[in-house]
Amino acid sequence: MKIKLFAAALLSVPLAAQWLTYKTPGIPRTPDGKPNLSAPAPRTADGKPDLSGVWRGPMRSAYTQNIAVDLKPGEIQPWAQALYQQHVRNLGADSPRAHCLPDPPPYYHLAGLARIVQTPAMTLIVNEGISNSGVTRTIFTDGRGLPEEMNPTWLGYSVGHWEGDTLVVTTAGFNDKTWLDFSGHPHSEALRITERFRRRDFGHMDFEMTLADSKTFTRPITLKANKTLAADTELLETICENNDQIAQHLVGGNGFRVAPETLAKYAGTYQVAPGREAVITVDGESLALRLNPSGDIQNLAAQSETTFVGRGNGIEVLTGDQLEFVKDSSGAVTGLILHGRRGEQKAVRKTAALGAR
């Protein structure tokens, strides 16, 4: 028995590695053997573009943290803004991901890998996922419309049709339990999503998503993302286990609130290093941090008058997510300190937002 187990262990390693580097058959390649991503897009027997393949999202997108980044004050309904601020203050302890539930619908297109399997009657999208492995959507393309009555679900009901070379997908029938981003923007069961997929060549796909929910936002939200074919690789299994160890680290915020006039004083641009800036803006009752040039965004909840912390999907927040503002003897904000796992980074204030001191 020991010999059999040892042999099985030896066999499992190369097989796993083989799949992650397995050459995708039947794809065009350059003379050096690499996938030719600029080759013409493949087409099905009926002449439509074939979207099949493993696709990677652009990874860095402000929408994963804040779906409302393009909205103006007042374009979020009051109830939704209040719930969003509650989620930020609670550091995501009640986020779906923290409880092994599906991620925000836009996230699956903006980051990670997903496999598209296209047939004449339906198209499947299998997401590699983080909090849930193999989250699969079925898009019916057999001419049917959306059901007249839809029992609310996590992924909704999807139907698609072709407009030229673009697959247009309409999804409705969502429950109101998912978030639209990792910061905690909610939605109602009235949410309706329209997606557009256009494979412009072999290795590149233009993607556009419009979220319409008049009960939550006063206007639709549209985002775009460029997908890239991930050839010669495979999806991996990811299992989310909400076990006792994870539950022990689910923590919320301390409920501390900073007056709006104080938050306004922190807004501005801070230089972390040459070519690297931290831009602080006010987001309702909290702050938002954007790091340039990467464009990464983090929402910050107050822990004290000068200390803020980033939300972490409900998992215990580490020192890498802490930020402390520095004031001079007169009370003017002169800089900030980023407390990281590799040490501290100090940033000097360059400019203040209009009206900030």
Secondary structure by P-SEA (a helix, b strand, c coil): caaaaaaaaaaaaaaaaaaaaccccccccccccccccccccccccccccccccccccccccccccccccccccccccaaaaaaaaaaaaaccccccccccccccaaaaacbbbbbbbbcccbbbbbbbccccccbbbbbbccccccccccccccccbbbbbbcccbbbbbbcccccccccccccccccccbbbbbbbbcccccbbbbbbbbbbcccccbbbbbbbbbbbbccbbbbbbbbbbcaaaaaaccccccccccaaaaaaabbbbbccccbbbbbbbcccbbbbbccccbbbbbbbbccccbbbbbccccccccccbbbbbbcccccccccccccccbbbbbcccccccccc
